[in-house]
Amino acid sequence: MPEAPSNSVQSELHQALVNANGEVQQLRTTIAAMREQLEKSRFEEQERIQRAVSASNDEVMQLRQTIAAMRDELEKARFSEQSKIQRAVATAHE
């Protein structure tokens, strides 16, 4: 029959097991913290992307509005010039 481990060996084994369990718990805690940080980083990146897309869309909208306003002004200027020409022609024929 094998001999039972001495108290000293049992104590060392028990301490090694306690240490290993402590290390496992620390690693699990570290992994959980790293997962949380990674998720936070992903969320922040998505927010940055959404802000950039939103800003780009806003700029496009502003540029379109500016173009529309400039087209209106150009059309008004053309109409004004046409009116002046027509009046000049009508005055010349009188």
WOUR-V775936 format. One record per backbone hydrogen bond with DSSP energy under -1.0 kcal/mol. NH is the residue of the N-H (numbers start at 0). CO is the residue of the C=O. Records with the same first field share a line. If there is no record, write none. Layout:
NH = CO / CO
//
This chain:
9 = 5
10 = 6
11 = 7
12 = 8
13 = 9
14 = 10
15 = 11
16 = 12
17 = 13
18 = 14
19 = 15
20 = 16
21 = 17
22 = 18
23 = 19
24 = 20
25 = 21
26 = 22
27 = 23
28 = 24
29 = 25
30 = 26
31 = 27
32 = 28
33 = 29
34 = 30
35 = 31
36 = 32
37 = 33
38 = 34
39 = 35
40 = 36
41 = 37
42 = 38
43 = 39
44 = 40
45 = 41
46 = 42
47 = 43
48 = 44
49 = 45
50 = 46
51 = 47
52 = 48
53 = 49
54 = 50
55 = 51
56 = 52
57 = 53
58 = 54
59 = 55
60 = 56
61 = 57
62 = 58
63 = 59
64 = 60
65 = 61
66 = 62
67 = 63
68 = 64
69 = 65
70 = 66
71 = 67
72 = 68
73 = 69
74 = 70
75 = 71
76 = 72
77 = 73
78 = 74
79 = 75
80 = 76
81 = 77
82 = 78
83 = 79
84 = 80
85 = 81
86 = 82
87 = 83
88 = 84
89 = 85
90 = 86
91 = 87
92 = 88
//
